[in-house]
Amino acid sequence: MTQKVTLIATAAMGIEAFVAREVKALGYENVQTENGRVVFEAPVSAIPRANLWLRTADRVKLLVGRFKAYSFDELFEQTKALPWEEFITEEGEFPVVGKSVKSKLYSVPDCQSIVKKAVVERLKKKYGVASILKETGAFHRIEVAIHKDEVLLTMDTSGSGLHKRGYRVGQGEAPLKETLAAALIQTTNWSPDQPFVDPFCGSGTIAIEAALIGQNIAPGFNREFSSENWHFISSSNWERAFEEAEDHANYDQPLDITGSDISHDMIQIAKSNAMEAGLGDLIQWKQMQVKDFHPKKDNGYLVANPPYGERMGDKPEVEEMYRDLGVIMRDYPSWSVYILTSNESFESLYGKEATKKRKLFNGFIKTDYYQYFGKHVK
Ligand SMILES: C[S@@+](CC[C@H](N)C(=O)[O-])C[C@H]1O[C@@H](n2cnc3c(N)ncnc32)[C@H](O)[C@@H]1O
C-alpha cells in the first residue's frame, strides 16, 4: 500500500504531549494532539516504526473511519461504506470491541454487533463470499469508540499494550508503567554521560527505561506486534524498521545509572528485569535505604517514584523519608531531582519549593511530578 494512513497513538492522560514529541521526532507530520491520543498521517511503514520506537504511547491504532452517528442505521451504513477490504483479507479474523461515552448509541454490545455485521457484509460482497467468512487468518482487533456521538473505528496494530516491552519478569507491589517511566525521564535534560539514580527503584523500571533511552534502544525491539502479519504492510517494512532500530542502538554508550532500594528482594527482581532487557550489568543495583544515598559525582539526575504513604499507618514513615531526602540533596545543588508522588505536602517536607510541577496520573492516582533543576558545575 503506497497511500498514507491515519494513525492514532493512544496515551495516558497528561502524557499526550510526550507522545506527540516522539511522533514528530520519527519524522511524521500533521500531528494533532487530542485528549488521550495523538493523531498523525503517515505512510504504512510508520506502523512498524511507531510500534517499535514510541516509548510513551499505550498503543498504535489505524484509523479506518471517523463520523457522527445518532442511530444504529447510521452506524451500520457508514461502517459498511468504509474500505475494510484494503486492510482485512478474505480470511482475516476481526473481533470487535467497543466503548461509548455520552452518546445516543450507548449500548456497547449492540454497537459492537452492528459494526461486526457491517464489516462482514462489506467483505462478503467485495470477496464474493456467499456463506460465512472463515476468519482463520491474520488477527485484527477492531474498536468502535463513540464519544459525544462521534464514532471512531480503528484497528489495533500493537497487540499487547506498548508498555509491555518484554523485559518485566518480576514486579513489586506498585510498579510504574514503563510508558510513564519513560515520560518522567524525557521530562529531564539528562544526557547519557551524566549520573542517573533512582533510590526507590523497586523492580527497576525507571533505571531500565533510562538505560534504553541512554543507548537509544528501541523499546519494542524485544516483542511482537499484532500487525506483523497484516498483508498490506510488506515484510520489508518490518525488516527495515528492525534494521533501523539495530543501526540506531548505541550499545557502546557508557552509562552511569544506579538503582537502589531498601528491599533486597526488589533489587533481585530489578536485576532479573535488566537482564531480560538485554542490559546485562550496565546498571548498578544496590540494596540501600535512601538515607544512605550520597552522590559521588556532580551534575547528576535523581528520578524516583517513592512510596506515597497512602496506606494506613505508612504516612509518617514516608514523610520522614521525604525529609531525609531533602536534607541529603541540599548538599548537592548540582543535582536535579524529580519526584513523582501523590503527597501534596511534598515540597514542605522536602524543604524546598519545586522549580516546576506537573500533574500526572499514575494509574488512577492523581500525582504531581516535582522537578528541582540543579545548577550544573563545570
Ligand atoms: C512505589 S515503589 C517503586 C516502584 C518502582 N518505580 C517500580 O517500577 O517497580 C517504592 C519503592 O521504595 C522502596 N522503599 C521504601 N522505603 C524505602 C527507603 N527508606 N529507602 C529506599 N527505598 C525504599 C520500596 O521497597 C519500593 O520498592
The ligand as a MOL file (V3000), in Angstrom:
LIG
                    3D

  0  0  0     0  0            999 V3000
M  V30 BEGIN CTAB
M  V30 COUNTS 27 29 0 0 0
M  V30 BEGIN ATOM
M  V30 1 C 6.4200 2.8210 44.5480 0
M  V30 2 S 7.6790 1.6920 44.7350 0 CHG=1
M  V30 3 C 8.7110 1.9830 43.3400 0
M  V30 4 C 8.2720 1.1900 42.1700 0
M  V30 5 C 9.2230 1.2570 41.0100 0
M  V30 6 N 9.2200 2.5600 40.3570 0
M  V30 7 C 8.8940 0.1510 40.0190 0
M  V30 8 O 8.6140 0.4550 38.8480 0
M  V30 9 O 8.8700 -1.0110 40.3820 0 CHG=-1
M  V30 10 C 8.6220 2.3660 46.0300 0
M  V30 11 C 9.8540 1.5600 46.4410 0
M  V30 12 O 10.5060 2.2620 47.5010 0
M  V30 13 C 11.1400 1.2990 48.3300 0
M  V30 14 N 11.4090 1.9250 49.6540 0
M  V30 15 C 10.5600 2.0900 50.6760 0
M  V30 16 N 11.2010 2.7120 51.6870 0
M  V30 17 C 12.4720 2.9450 51.2770 0
M  V30 18 C 13.5980 3.5760 51.8720 0
M  V30 19 N 13.5520 4.0760 53.1010 0
M  V30 20 N 14.7370 3.6540 51.1500 0
M  V30 21 C 14.7920 3.1470 49.8930 0
M  V30 22 N 13.7500 2.5260 49.2860 0
M  V30 23 C 12.6070 2.4410 49.9640 0
M  V30 24 C 10.1550 0.1430 48.3690 0
M  V30 25 O 10.8250 -1.0660 48.6870 0
M  V30 26 C 9.5680 0.1580 46.9610 0
M  V30 27 O 10.2190 -0.7770 46.1280 0
M  V30 END ATOM
M  V30 BEGIN BOND
M  V30 1 1 1 2
M  V30 2 1 2 3
M  V30 3 1 2 10
M  V30 4 1 3 4
M  V30 5 1 4 5
M  V30 6 1 5 6
M  V30 7 1 5 7
M  V30 8 2 7 8
M  V30 9 1 7 9
M  V30 10 1 10 11
M  V30 11 1 11 12
M  V30 12 1 11 26
M  V30 13 1 12 13
M  V30 14 1 13 14
M  V30 15 1 13 24
M  V30 16 1 14 15
M  V30 17 1 14 23
M  V30 18 2 15 16
M  V30 19 1 16 17
M  V30 20 1 17 18
M  V30 21 2 17 23
M  V30 22 1 18 19
M  V30 23 2 18 20
M  V30 24 1 20 21
M  V30 25 2 21 22
M  V30 26 1 22 23
M  V30 27 1 24 25
M  V30 28 1 24 26
M  V30 29 1 26 27
M  V30 END BOND
M  V30 END CTAB
M  END
